[in-house]
Amino acid sequence: MVYLYDGTYEGLLTAVFEIYAHKQIPEAIGEEGKITPSLFAESEKVITQTGKSERVLKKLYQILPAREVVRLYRVFLSENIEREMLIYRFIVLALGDAELALSDFRNLLTLKMKSIDKQMGREVHRMHAFVRFQRTADDIWFAAIEPDFDVMPLIGHHFKQRYADQRWVIYDAKRQYGLYYDLSRMDFISLDFSQDFSQLTSLSENVLHEEETSYQALWKDYFDSVNIKARKNLKLHIRHIPKRYWKYLFEKQGSY
């Protein structure tokens, strides 16, 4: 049996609930439209139901530390091609022996989950460091990103605390959605850029605040002034700031 869901985390947990309810072992779990069942497999479309997904979460919190339950969500956000079956298999393992699921580092499943979570942690850290806001004419601070993984749900709290007195938008140009903070709450949003996401790299001057262009020039001058060319180590620099992030960093414009 192949279980098809809507691509949401709640949908995946609903699928896990249905698998246990029907006492079946799935051949695969995948997002509808993105997985092709094998020739002889039956498929079942899962309708997301909040009540069922919450029952699965409640059970997980009963048998696992909270940080481990959050790790499952982080693995889901990794967009790893195996994420659904990894999460399902880990839940099966945890329900059978939670201590074994957490402590048996000989278990390839446990190692894989921890490895993906570590990759997610690195990407979240990079977003904290590499986000560059541009001040718009209507006094909203806008930043575009293209992270390797879907980290948007994991970075909002950091920026809400750091920029609590400013209205801001962080937009994932790759996944076409973002976060908007209006001084009181954060909401997920989508914007219409007519599919030309290259314009997110640098907003046009007619939408920028009158002081923003000068600020960006000053920031670039500062970066150039503290950069000691005699000690330039491009290999080390790229290791810490991979080139794929450069197009959204003002100080790196023209450095390709």
Backbone as numpy.savetxt, mean C-alpha at the origin, in Angstrom:
# Nx Ny Nz CAx CAy CAz Cx Cy Cz
-12.32 -26.42 -6.27 -13.15 -25.23 -6.27 -12.28 -23.99 -6.27
-12.60 -23.04 -7.14 -11.92 -21.75 -7.18 -12.90 -20.70 -6.68
-12.49 -19.94 -5.67 -13.33 -18.90 -5.10 -12.94 -17.55 -5.68
-13.94 -16.84 -6.21 -13.73 -15.53 -6.82 -14.32 -14.46 -5.92
-13.54 -13.39 -5.66 -14.04 -12.33 -4.79 -13.80 -10.98 -5.46
-14.22 -9.90 -4.81 -14.23 -8.58 -5.46 -12.94 -7.79 -5.34
-11.90 -8.37 -4.78 -10.62 -7.68 -4.68 -10.42 -6.90 -3.40
-11.43 -6.87 -2.52 -11.30 -6.17 -1.24 -10.87 -7.16 -0.16
-10.30 -6.61 0.92 -9.89 -7.47 2.03 -11.11 -8.11 2.69
-12.18 -7.34 2.80 -13.42 -7.88 3.37 -13.95 -9.02 2.50
-13.78 -8.87 1.17 -14.21 -9.93 0.27 -13.40 -11.20 0.45
-12.10 -11.04 0.65 -11.24 -12.20 0.86 -11.60 -12.92 2.16
-11.83 -12.17 3.23 -12.21 -12.79 4.50 -13.58 -13.46 4.40
-14.47 -12.88 3.60 -15.76 -13.53 3.37 -15.55 -14.86 2.65
-14.62 -14.89 1.69 -14.30 -16.14 0.98 -13.77 -17.19 1.95
-12.91 -16.77 2.88 -12.38 -17.70 3.88 -13.53 -18.27 4.72
-14.47 -17.41 5.10 -15.63 -17.86 5.86 -16.41 -18.91 5.08
-16.65 -18.65 3.80 -17.44 -19.57 2.98 -16.70 -20.91 2.80
-15.39 -20.85 2.67 -14.61 -22.08 2.52 -14.77 -22.97 3.75
-14.69 -22.36 4.92 -14.87 -23.14 6.16 -16.32 -23.61 6.30
-17.27 -22.77 5.90 -18.68 -23.14 6.02 -19.01 -24.34 5.15
-18.37 -24.42 3.96 -18.63 -25.52 3.04 -17.65 -26.68 3.24
-16.70 -26.49 4.18 -15.71 -27.54 4.50 -14.99 -28.02 3.24
-14.50 -27.04 2.48 -13.80 -27.36 1.24 -12.34 -26.91 1.31
-11.53 -27.50 0.45 -10.14 -27.09 0.28 -10.04 -26.44 -1.09
-9.84 -25.13 -1.17 -9.86 -24.44 -2.47 -8.63 -24.73 -3.30
-8.83 -24.82 -4.59 -7.68 -24.91 -5.50 -7.01 -23.55 -5.59
-7.84 -22.50 -5.55 -7.32 -21.14 -5.63 -8.37 -20.16 -5.13
-7.90 -18.99 -4.72 -8.76 -17.86 -4.39 -8.22 -16.68 -5.19
-9.07 -16.00 -5.92 -8.56 -14.91 -6.73 -9.60 -13.85 -7.01
-9.13 -12.68 -7.40 -10.02 -11.59 -7.73 -10.74 -11.89 -9.04
-12.01 -11.67 -9.04 -12.82 -11.93 -10.23 -12.30 -11.12 -11.41
-12.11 -11.79 -12.54 -11.61 -11.13 -13.72 -10.10 -11.17 -13.85
-9.42 -11.60 -12.79 -7.95 -11.63 -12.81 -7.40 -13.04 -12.59
-8.28 -14.03 -12.55 -7.84 -15.41 -12.38 -8.65 -16.31 -13.30
-7.98 -17.25 -13.90 -8.65 -18.20 -14.80 -8.62 -19.58 -14.18
-9.80 -20.13 -13.79 -9.83 -21.46 -13.19 -9.31 -22.52 -14.16
-8.74 -23.58 -13.60 -8.27 -24.67 -14.45 -9.46 -25.36 -15.12
-9.19 -26.19 -16.12 -10.22 -26.76 -16.98 -11.30 -27.51 -16.21
-10.89 -28.25 -15.17 -11.84 -29.11 -14.47 -12.30 -28.54 -13.13
-11.90 -27.31 -12.82 -12.28 -26.72 -11.54 -13.62 -25.98 -11.64
-14.39 -26.08 -10.58 -15.61 -25.29 -10.47 -15.26 -23.96 -9.84
-16.04 -22.94 -10.14 -15.80 -21.63 -9.54 -17.04 -21.17 -8.80
-16.80 -20.43 -7.72 -17.90 -19.88 -6.94 -17.62 -18.41 -6.67
-18.56 -17.56 -7.05 -18.42 -16.13 -6.81 -18.88 -15.81 -5.39
-17.99 -15.15 -4.65 -18.28 -14.81 -3.26 -18.80 -13.38 -3.19
-19.94 -13.19 -2.57 -20.50 -11.86 -2.35 -20.01 -11.36 -0.99
-19.33 -10.23 -1.01 -18.78 -9.68 0.24 -19.88 -9.39 1.24
-19.70 -9.92 2.44 -20.65 -9.68 3.53 -19.86 -9.28 4.78
-20.10 -8.05 5.24 -19.35 -7.51 6.36 -19.47 -8.38 7.60
-20.65 -8.91 7.85 -20.86 -9.75 9.04 -19.94 -10.96 9.04
-19.78 -11.60 7.89 -18.94 -12.80 7.79 -17.46 -12.45 7.91
-17.05 -11.36 7.26 -15.64 -10.97 7.35 -15.28 -10.56 8.77
-16.21 -9.90 9.47 -15.94 -9.49 10.85 -15.86 -10.70 11.78
-16.62 -11.74 11.49 -16.53 -12.96 12.31 -15.16 -13.62 12.15
-14.63 -13.60 10.93 -13.29 -14.15 10.71 -12.25 -13.31 11.45
-12.36 -11.99 11.36 -11.42 -11.10 12.05 -11.50 -11.29 13.57
-12.69 -11.39 14.09 -12.87 -11.57 15.53 -12.17 -12.84 16.00
-12.31 -13.92 15.23 -11.66 -15.18 15.58 -10.15 -15.04 15.54
-9.63 -14.34 14.53 -8.19 -14.15 14.40 -7.63 -13.37 15.59
-8.36 -12.34 16.03 -7.91 -11.56 17.19 -7.95 -12.39 18.48
-8.78 -13.41 18.50 -8.86 -14.28 19.67 -7.66 -15.21 19.78
-7.10 -15.61 18.64 -6.04 -16.63 18.66 -4.65 -16.06 18.34
-4.60 -14.83 17.84 -3.32 -14.25 17.43 -3.11 -12.88 18.08
-1.85 -12.48 18.31 -1.58 -11.10 18.74 -2.07 -10.12 17.68
-2.46 -8.93 18.09 -3.01 -7.94 17.16 -2.05 -7.64 16.01
-0.74 -7.56 16.32 0.23 -7.23 15.26 0.27 -8.30 14.17
-0.03 -9.55 14.53 -0.03 -10.64 13.55 -1.27 -10.56 12.66
-2.39 -10.12 13.24 -3.60 -9.94 12.44 -3.40 -8.80 11.45
-2.75 -7.73 11.91 -2.44 -6.60 11.02 -1.49 -7.05 9.91
-0.56 -7.96 10.24 0.38 -8.45 9.22 -0.36 -9.12 8.06
-1.44 -9.83 8.34 -2.23 -10.44 7.28 -2.75 -9.37 6.32
-3.20 -8.24 6.88 -3.69 -7.15 6.04 -2.56 -6.54 5.22
-1.38 -6.41 5.82 -0.23 -5.87 5.11 0.18 -6.79 3.95
0.10 -8.09 4.17 0.40 -9.04 3.09 -0.62 -8.87 1.97
-1.88 -8.64 2.32 -2.90 -8.41 1.30 -2.57 -7.17 0.48
-2.14 -6.10 1.13 -1.82 -4.86 0.44 -0.57 -4.97 -0.42
0.23 -6.00 -0.20 1.46 -6.17 -0.98 1.18 -6.46 -2.45
-0.02 -6.91 -2.75 -0.43 -7.26 -4.12 0.37 -8.44 -4.67
1.01 -9.18 -3.77 1.75 -10.37 -4.18 0.79 -11.32 -4.91
1.28 -11.94 -5.98 0.43 -12.79 -6.80 -0.15 -13.97 -6.03
0.50 -14.36 -4.94 0.05 -15.49 -4.12 -0.68 -15.06 -2.86
-0.98 -13.79 -2.72 -1.43 -13.26 -1.43 -2.67 -13.95 -0.87
-3.66 -14.23 -1.71 -4.90 -14.83 -1.20 -4.66 -16.20 -0.59
-3.93 -17.06 -1.30 -3.70 -18.41 -0.79 -2.73 -18.39 0.38
-1.77 -17.45 0.39 -0.87 -17.32 1.54 -1.66 -16.99 2.80
-2.56 -16.01 2.68 -3.36 -15.61 3.84 -4.28 -16.73 4.27
-4.92 -17.40 3.32 -5.80 -18.51 3.66 -5.04 -19.63 4.37
-3.89 -20.00 3.82 -3.12 -21.10 4.41 -2.60 -20.74 5.80
-2.24 -19.46 5.99 -1.77 -19.05 7.31 -2.92 -19.10 8.31
-4.11 -18.70 7.89 -5.27 -18.77 8.79 -5.55 -20.22 9.17
-5.47 -21.13 8.19 -5.67 -22.55 8.48 -4.63 -23.03 9.49
-3.37 -22.64 9.28 -2.30 -23.04 10.19 -2.52 -22.48 11.58
-2.93 -21.21 11.67 -3.14 -20.56 12.96 -4.31 -21.16 13.71
-5.36 -21.50 13.00 -6.52 -22.11 13.66 -6.18 -23.49 14.19
-5.23 -24.16 13.53 -4.82 -25.48 14.01 -3.85 -25.39 15.18
-2.89 -24.45 15.10 -1.88 -24.29 16.15 -1.28 -22.90 16.01
-1.86 -21.94 16.72 -1.43 -20.55 16.58 0.03 -20.36 16.96
0.48 -21.02 18.01 1.87 -20.88 18.45 2.83 -21.38 17.38
2.49 -22.49 16.75 3.32 -23.04 15.68 3.38 -22.09 14.49
2.25 -21.49 14.16 2.19 -20.57 13.02 3.10 -19.36 13.22
3.27 -18.96 14.49 4.05 -17.76 14.79 5.53 -18.04 15.02
5.85 -19.22 15.51 7.22 -19.45 15.98 8.03 -20.45 15.16
7.38 -21.21 14.26 8.12 -22.22 13.50 8.75 -21.58 12.26
10.01 -21.14 12.40 10.67 -20.46 11.31 11.22 -21.44 10.27
10.99 -22.73 10.48 11.30 -23.71 9.45 10.16 -23.82 8.45
9.02 -23.27 8.84 7.83 -23.31 7.99 7.95 -22.27 6.88
7.96 -22.70 5.64 8.14 -21.79 4.51 7.03 -20.76 4.42
5.83 -21.13 4.83 4.70 -20.21 4.79 4.95 -19.05 5.76
5.36 -19.37 6.98 5.64 -18.33 7.98 6.76 -17.42 7.51
7.80 -18.00 6.95 8.92 -17.21 6.44 8.49 -16.29 5.29
7.65 -16.80 4.41 7.17 -16.01 3.28 6.35 -14.82 3.76
5.47 -15.06 4.72 4.64 -13.98 5.26 5.48 -12.90 5.89
6.47 -13.30 6.68 7.34 -12.33 7.34 8.18 -11.56 6.33
8.62 -12.24 5.27 9.42 -11.59 4.24 8.61 -10.50 3.53
7.36 -10.81 3.18 6.50 -9.84 2.51 6.22 -8.66 3.45
5.96 -8.95 4.71 5.70 -7.89 5.68 6.90 -6.97 5.83
8.10 -7.53 5.78 9.32 -6.73 5.86 9.45 -5.81 4.65
9.11 -6.32 3.46 9.13 -5.49 2.25 8.13 -4.34 2.38
6.96 -4.63 2.92 5.95 -3.59 3.12 6.46 -2.52 4.08
7.14 -2.95 5.15 7.68 -2.01 6.12 8.68 -1.05 5.49
9.54 -1.59 4.61 10.53 -0.75 3.93 9.84 0.28 3.03
8.79 -0.16 2.34 8.10 0.76 1.42 7.36 1.86 2.19
6.77 1.51 3.32 6.10 2.51 4.15 7.12 3.54 4.63
8.28 3.07 5.08 9.34 3.97 5.54 9.79 4.90 4.42
9.91 4.38 3.21 10.31 5.21 2.08 9.26 6.27 1.77
8.00 5.92 1.87 6.96 6.91 1.62 7.00 8.02 2.67
7.28 7.67 3.91 7.42 8.70 4.95 8.53 9.68 4.59
9.58 9.16 3.96 10.76 9.99 3.66 10.66 10.71 2.33
10.00 10.10 1.33 10.10 10.61 -0.03 8.88 11.39 -0.52
7.83 11.49 0.28 6.67 12.27 -0.15 7.04 13.75 -0.19
6.74 14.41 -1.31 7.00 15.83 -1.48 5.68 16.54 -1.82
5.26 17.44 -0.95 4.01 18.16 -1.16 4.23 19.41 -1.99
3.22 19.75 -2.79 3.19 21.01 -3.53 1.96 21.80 -3.07
2.17 23.04 -2.73 1.08 23.88 -2.23 0.27 24.46 -3.39
-1.01 24.21 -3.41 -1.86 24.68 -4.50 -2.46 26.04 -4.17
-3.05 26.67 -5.17 -3.60 28.01 -5.02 -4.73 28.06 -3.99
-5.47 26.96 -3.82 -6.54 26.93 -2.83 -6.05 26.41 -1.49
-4.74 26.44 -1.29 -4.10 26.14 -0.01 -4.27 24.68 0.42
-4.25 23.79 -0.54 -4.20 22.36 -0.27 -2.82 21.86 -0.68
-2.20 21.07 0.17 -0.88 20.52 -0.11 -1.06 19.17 -0.80
-0.51 19.07 -2.01 -0.73 17.89 -2.85 0.58 17.15 -3.09
0.53 15.82 -2.99 1.71 15.00 -3.26 1.29 13.76 -4.05
2.07 13.42 -5.05 1.84 12.20 -5.84 2.90 11.17 -5.50
2.51 9.91 -5.49 3.44 8.81 -5.22 3.14 7.66 -6.17
4.11 6.76 -6.32 3.92 5.52 -7.08 4.66 4.40 -6.36
4.17 4.00 -5.19 4.87 2.97 -4.43 4.81 1.61 -5.11
5.77 0.75 -4.76 5.78 -0.61 -5.32 4.56 -1.40 -4.86
4.10 -1.11 -3.64 2.97 -1.83 -3.06 1.87 -0.83 -2.68
0.69 -1.35 -2.40 -0.44 -0.50 -2.05 -0.35 -0.10 -0.57
0.47 0.90 -0.28 0.72 1.28 1.11 -0.15 2.44 1.58
-0.99 2.98 0.73 -1.79 4.15 1.10 -2.53 3.97 2.43
-3.19 2.81 2.67 -3.89 2.67 3.95 -2.96 2.63 5.16
-1.65 2.47 4.94 -0.70 2.34 6.05 0.05 3.63 6.35
-0.03 4.65 5.50 0.78 5.85 5.71 -0.03 7.06 6.16
-1.35 6.97 6.08 -2.18 8.13 6.40 -2.00 8.64 7.82
-1.93 7.74 8.79 -1.83 8.14 10.20 -0.58 8.97 10.45
0.54 8.59 9.82 1.80 9.31 9.97 1.65 10.76 9.52
1.07 10.97 8.34 0.95 12.32 7.80 -0.13 13.13 8.51
-1.14 12.44 9.01 -2.18 13.14 9.78 -1.57 13.72 11.05
-0.68 12.97 11.69 -0.03 13.47 12.90 0.99 14.56 12.58
1.72 14.38 11.50 2.81 15.31 11.17 2.29 16.63 10.60
1.19 16.57 9.83 0.64 17.77 9.20 -0.81 17.97 9.62
-1.05 17.97 10.91 -2.40 18.05 11.43 -3.04 19.41 11.19
-2.24 20.44 10.94 -2.77 21.79 10.76 -2.87 22.21 9.30
-2.74 21.24 8.39 -2.79 21.55 6.96 -3.75 20.60 6.25
-4.43 21.12 5.23 -5.23 20.25 4.36 -4.30 19.67 3.30
-4.36 18.37 3.11 -3.46 17.75 2.15 -4.11 16.58 1.43
-3.51 16.28 0.27 -3.90 15.11 -0.54 -2.64 14.35 -0.88
-2.64 13.05 -0.66 -1.58 12.17 -1.15 -2.25 11.23 -2.14
-1.74 11.21 -3.38 -2.41 10.47 -4.44 -1.48 9.43 -5.05
-1.97 8.19 -5.11 -1.23 7.09 -5.72 -1.55 7.08 -7.22
-0.61 7.59 -8.01 -0.84 7.69 -9.45 -0.94 6.33 -10.12
-0.30 5.33 -9.54 -0.31 3.99 -10.13 -1.65 3.30 -9.92
-2.23 3.48 -8.74 -3.49 2.79 -8.40 -4.70 3.70 -8.49
-4.46 4.96 -8.78 -5.51 5.93 -9.08 -6.49 6.16 -7.93
-5.94 6.28 -6.74 -6.75 6.72 -5.61 -5.82 7.35 -4.58
-6.40 8.07 -3.62 -5.56 8.75 -2.66 -6.26 9.01 -1.35
-5.59 9.80 -0.49 -6.12 10.19 0.81 -6.26 11.71 0.86
-7.37 12.18 1.40 -7.58 13.62 1.58 -7.83 13.88 3.06
-7.05 14.82 3.62 -7.22 15.22 5.02 -7.71 16.66 5.05
-8.84 16.91 5.74 -9.46 18.24 5.72 -9.39 18.95 7.07
-8.39 18.59 7.88 -8.14 19.15 9.22 -8.93 18.44 10.31
-9.86 17.59 9.93 -10.63 16.87 10.96 -10.69 15.36 10.69
-10.70 14.96 9.43 -10.80 13.54 9.10 -10.09 13.23 7.79
-9.76 11.95 7.62 -9.16 11.49 6.37 -10.17 10.65 5.60
-10.16 10.80 4.29 -11.05 10.01 3.43 -10.28 9.55 2.20
-10.62 8.36 1.71 -10.08 7.89 0.44 -10.83 8.59 -0.69
-10.10 9.00 -1.71 -10.69 9.72 -2.83 -10.14 9.19 -4.14
-10.81 9.51 -5.24 -10.28 9.28 -6.58 -10.43 10.59 -7.34
-9.48 10.86 -8.24 -9.46 12.11 -8.99 -9.46 11.82 -10.48
-9.93 12.76 -11.26 -9.97 12.61 -12.72 -8.84 13.43 -13.33
-7.81 12.74 -13.82 -6.71 13.39 -14.50 -6.69 13.02 -15.98
-7.82 12.58 -16.50 -7.95 12.22 -17.92 -6.90 11.21 -18.35
-6.53 10.32 -17.40 -5.59 9.23 -17.66 -4.15 9.70 -17.93
-3.89 11.02 -17.90 -2.53 11.50 -18.11 -1.87 11.71 -16.76
-1.41 10.63 -16.17 -0.88 10.70 -14.82 0.52 11.27 -14.77
1.13 11.52 -15.94 2.45 12.13 -15.95 2.40 13.55 -15.38
1.22 14.20 -15.47 1.11 15.57 -14.97 1.19 15.62 -13.46
1.05 14.50 -12.78 1.15 14.49 -11.33 2.58 14.71 -10.85
3.57 14.47 -11.70 4.96 14.64 -11.32 5.20 16.06 -10.81
4.67 17.02 -11.51 4.80 18.42 -11.10 3.57 19.16 -11.58
2.81 19.74 -10.65 1.59 20.45 -11.02 1.93 21.70 -11.83
1.05 22.07 -12.74 1.29 23.26 -13.57 1.23 24.51 -12.69
1.92 25.55 -13.13 2.05 26.75 -12.33 0.71 27.44 -12.06
-0.26 27.27 -12.95 -1.54 27.95 -12.77 -2.36 27.37 -11.63
-2.00 26.19 -11.11 -2.73 25.64 -9.96 -1.89 25.69 -8.69
-0.65 26.14 -8.78 0.21 26.23 -7.62 0.01 27.54 -6.87
0.28 27.52 -5.58 0.28 28.73 -4.78 1.40 29.64 -5.28
1.23 30.94 -5.18 2.20 31.89 -5.73 3.60 31.74 -5.11
3.67 31.19 -3.89 4.97 31.03 -3.23 5.62 29.68 -3.51
4.87 28.75 -4.11 5.36 27.37 -4.23 6.55 27.24 -5.18
6.51 27.91 -6.32 7.61 27.81 -7.27 8.92 28.28 -6.64
8.85 29.38 -5.90 10.05 29.89 -5.22 10.54 28.92 -4.16
9.60 28.32 -3.45 9.98 27.35 -2.42 10.70 26.15 -3.03
10.18 25.64 -4.14 10.81 24.49 -4.78 12.21 24.83 -5.27
12.38 26.04 -5.79 13.69 26.47 -6.27 14.68 26.58 -5.10
14.20 27.11 -3.97 15.06 27.22 -2.79 15.46 25.84 -2.27
14.51 24.91 -2.27 14.79 23.56 -1.79 15.83 22.88 -2.67
15.72 23.07 -3.98 16.68 22.47 -4.90 18.06 23.11 -4.73
18.10 24.43 -4.53 19.38 25.11 -4.30 20.03 24.60 -3.02
19.22 24.39 -1.97 19.76 23.88 -0.71 20.34 22.48 -0.92
19.60 21.64 -1.63 20.08 20.28 -1.88 21.39 20.30 -2.65
21.49 21.16 -3.67 22.71 21.25 -4.46 23.88 21.77 -3.62
23.58 22.68 -2.69 24.66 23.28 -1.89 25.25 22.31 -0.87
24.43 21.39 -0.36 24.94 20.44 0.65 25.47 19.16 -0.01
25.29 19.04 -1.30 25.77 17.87 -2.02 27.25 18.06 -2.37
28.11 17.30 -1.73 29.56 17.41 -1.96 29.93 16.52 -3.13
30.18 17.12 -4.29 30.42 16.36 -5.51 31.66 15.48 -5.41
32.65 15.92 -4.65 33.89 15.13 -4.53 33.65 13.81 -3.81
32.58 13.76 -3.04 32.26 12.53 -2.29 31.08 11.79 -2.91
30.77 12.10 -4.13 29.62 11.49 -4.79 29.80 9.99 -4.94
28.80 9.24 -4.48 28.79 7.78 -4.57 27.42 7.38 -5.10
27.29 7.36 -6.42 25.98 7.15 -7.05 25.38 5.80 -6.68
26.22 4.77 -6.59 25.72 3.44 -6.27 25.08 3.41 -4.89
25.74 4.02 -3.90 25.20 4.07 -2.55 23.96 4.95 -2.51
23.99 6.07 -3.25 22.86 6.99 -3.28 21.61 6.30 -3.81
21.76 5.55 -4.90 20.62 4.86 -5.49 20.10 3.77 -4.57
20.98 3.16 -3.78 20.53 2.14 -2.84 19.59 2.73 -1.81
19.88 3.96 -1.37 19.04 4.61 -0.36 17.85 5.34 -0.98
18.03 5.87 -2.19 16.93 6.56 -2.87 16.82 5.99 -4.28
16.11 4.88 -4.45 15.99 4.25 -5.78 15.48 5.23 -6.83
15.96 5.06 -8.06 15.63 6.00 -9.14 14.14 6.08 -9.42
13.40 5.02 -9.13 11.98 5.04 -9.45 11.23 6.12 -8.65
11.84 6.64 -7.57 11.20 7.68 -6.77 11.62 9.09 -7.21
12.62 9.22 -8.05 13.22 10.51 -8.32 12.27 11.51 -8.96
11.37 11.02 -9.82 10.54 11.96 -10.57 9.57 12.73 -9.68
9.36 12.27 -8.43 8.48 12.97 -7.50 9.26 13.77 -6.45
10.60 13.81 -6.58 11.43 14.57 -5.65 11.92 15.83 -6.34
11.54 16.98 -5.82 11.91 18.24 -6.46 13.43 18.36 -6.65
14.16 17.94 -5.61 15.62 18.11 -5.64 16.29 17.22 -6.67
15.56 16.22 -7.20 16.16 15.30 -8.17 15.71 15.59 -9.60
14.90 16.61 -9.81 14.45 16.93 -11.16 15.66 17.23 -12.04
15.70 16.57 -13.21 16.83 16.73 -14.11 18.00 15.84 -13.79
17.79 14.88 -12.85 18.89 14.00 -12.45 18.83 12.63 -13.10
17.87 12.39 -14.01 17.71 11.07 -14.63 18.94 10.74 -15.46
